[in-house]
């Protein structure tokens, strides 16, 4: 097991835990290196552990019965994988895997549930996080129904920027296609639009955020409200919040 102090962690949920609860948790955690494509939650299989992401970006993907896939959520250092276990559900219909390599703190599900039983404030905090994920998912549906492709792309890029260090996002066209639910050729067209507006610079396997304020203006109303809800409900005064990036 890997011993780590609360002041060392980068995950915003772990930072927000009561110190006594974190001390108990720290006896059971393991720090992981997570390579690209590492599966963290397998669809329809029992989830035995959750990961509190420290760096990198995980993607939550839904798949239909005929094999169509689309990304339905991101997990970075603001959150945890496998939050369905907090709802006393052993499996998820969605797969979660790393879209960019990173690190995480791994916690067995039975340990997490025991701490939630012993420390109701921990359960309350994590259920507020589940609520934030549901709000984010609802706004994804809103964006898909009411906003244009380049506005939706701007929103997803802002969400990635919130969760990754620096302004260079190691995102492939394949990933962006999965995010938006469109063909790769359509992704190229939308990236050209954002480049023409001087918001980003796209190269092979990388997108650089050139002007975040411009990207927020392009995204318009489909970005920002879920992020504000997270900031309201998850108390992490020392964390780098999306609002700090938003200026």
Residue pairs with C-beta under 8 A, 6 or more apart in sequence:
1 27
1 28
1 29
1 30
2 29
2 30
2 31
2 105
3 26
3 27
4 26
4 29
4 31
4 105
5 26
6 14
6 15
6 17
6 19
6 22
6 23
6 26
9 15
9 52
9 54
9 105
10 54
10 55
10 77
11 52
11 53
11 54
11 77
11 78
11 79
11 80
11 104
11 105
12 77
12 78
12 79
12 234
12 236
12 239
13 52
13 78
13 79
13 80
13 125
13 126
13 129
13 234
14 22
14 25
14 52
14 105
15 236
15 238
15 239
16 125
16 234
16 235
16 236
17 25
17 122
17 125
18 119
18 121
18 122
20 119
21 115
21 118
21 119
21 121
21 122
24 115
24 118
24 119
25 107
25 111
25 112
25 115
28 107
28 108
28 111
29 105
29 106
29 107
30 105
30 106
31 54
31 103
31 104
31 105
31 106
32 51
32 103
32 104
32 105
32 106
33 101
33 103
34 40
34 51
34 56
34 58
34 98
34 101
34 102
34 103
34 104
35 98
35 101
36 98
36 99
36 100
36 101
37 97
37 98
38 97
38 98
38 101
39 95
39 96
39 97
40 51
40 58
40 81
40 82
40 96
40 97
40 98
40 104
41 47
41 60
41 81
41 82
41 92
41 94
41 95
41 96
42 95
43 63
43 91
43 92
43 93
43 94
43 95
44 91
44 92
44 93
45 91
46 90
46 91
47 82
47 84
47 85
47 90
47 91
47 92
47 109
48 108
48 109
49 82
49 106
49 107
49 108
49 109
50 80
50 81
50 82
50 83
50 85
50 106
50 107
50 109
50 112
51 58
51 80
51 81
51 82
51 104
51 105
51 106
51 107
52 79
52 80
52 104
52 105
52 107
53 75
53 76
53 77
53 79
53 80
53 81
53 102
53 103
53 104
53 163
54 77
54 102
54 103
54 104
54 105
55 77
55 102
55 103
55 165
56 76
56 98
56 100
56 101
56 102
56 103
56 104
56 164
57 74
57 75
57 76
57 98
57 99
57 100
57 102
57 160
57 163
57 164
58 74
58 75
58 76
58 81
58 96
58 97
58 98
58 99
58 102
59 71
59 73
59 74
59 75
59 96
59 97
59 98
59 99
59 175
59 178
59 179
60 71
60 72
60 73
60 74
60 75
60 94
60 95
60 96
61 69
61 70
61 71
61 72
61 94
61 95
61 96
61 97
61 178
62 69
62 70
62 71
62 72
62 93
62 94
63 69
63 94
63 95
69 178
70 178
70 179
70 181
71 178
71 179
72 94
72 137
72 140
73 94
73 133
73 136
73 137
73 140
74 159
74 160
74 163
75 81
75 96
75 163
76 162
76 163
76 164
77 163
77 239
78 162
78 163
78 230
78 234
79 129
79 133
80 126
80 129
81 96
81 104
82 92
82 96
82 109
83 126
83 129
83 130
83 133
84 91
84 92
85 109
85 112
85 113
86 112
86 116
86 123
86 126
86 127
86 130
87 130
99 171
99 175
100 164
100 169
100 170
100 171
115 122
116 122
116 123
116 126
117 123
125 234
128 233
128 234
129 230
129 233
129 234
131 229
131 233
132 226
132 229
132 230
132 233
132 234
135 225
135 226
135 229
136 226
139 222
139 225
139 226
142 222
143 151
143 152
143 155
143 222
144 152
144 181
146 222
147 155
147 220
147 221
147 222
149 180
149 182
149 186
149 190
150 190
150 193
150 194
150 218
151 218
151 219
151 220
151 222
152 180
152 222
153 176
153 179
153 180
153 187
153 190
153 191
153 194
154 194
154 199
154 215
154 216
154 218
154 219
154 223
155 219
155 222
155 223
156 176
156 179
156 180
157 169
157 171
157 194
157 200
157 207
157 209
157 215
158 212
158 215
158 216
158 219
158 223
159 223
160 169
160 171
161 167
161 169
161 209
161 212
161 215
161 245
162 227
162 242
162 245
167 208
167 209
167 210
168 206
168 207
168 208
168 209
169 206
169 207
169 208
169 209
170 205
170 206
171 205
171 206
171 207
172 205
173 184
173 187
173 188
174 184
176 184
176 187
176 191
177 183
177 184
177 186
177 187
180 186
180 187
180 190
182 190
191 200
191 202
191 207
194 200
194 202
194 215
194 218
195 201
195 202
197 214
197 218
198 210
198 211
198 214
199 209
199 210
199 211
199 214
199 215
199 218
200 207
200 208
200 209
200 210
200 215
201 207
201 208
201 210
202 208
209 215
212 245
212 246
212 247
213 247
216 223
216 224
216 246
224 246
227 242
227 243
227 246
228 243
230 242
231 241
231 242
231 243
